[in-house]
Amino acid sequence: MSILAEVSFKGNPLQKKKRLGRGYGSGKGGHTVGRGQKGQKSRGKRKVRLGFTGGQVSLHERLPHYRGITRRNIGVRRSTKTVNVSQIETHFKTGDIVNKAALINKRLVRKTELVKILGNGDLKKKVKVINLNVSLSAKEKIEKAGGEVINEG
């Protein structure tokens, strides 16, 4: 069986496409040419932007007002991450220096987070805490274990 026998044509392949908007003699309507009557879509280029609501404030512009106050309005908030003394006990060795870079390397905090060390748990290792916010109870436990807390300017 030949391949030509399987080919199907939609309509008459020799017939030319109807040219819309070219008068009554073109074979399609006349002055409205399939666009209906009146209105923005019947005129000109017929392109209306996606989400356009006829001059009314469009949905994507209205939505932020329904959501209330967000970071976009206030500015970027930086969250404070708390690290307990018990976490220092498990992640650090005796004589280690505990600072923000060390905590980031151990994946206890992220770069953007502020850090505060709290006194939950026990500490038996001697560590040196540098340039971090430390609660009073955490400071007591660190110094009791033989470590020190240093805040440089």
ABEGO torsion letter per residue (X at the ends): XBAAAABBBBEBAABBBBBBGAEAAAGBEBAAGGAEBEEAAABEAGBBBBGBAGGBBBAAAAAAAAAEBBAAAAEBBBBBBBBBAAAAAAABBBGBBBBAAAAAAAGABBAABBBBBBABEBBABBBBBBGBBBBAAAAAAAAAAGBBBBBBX
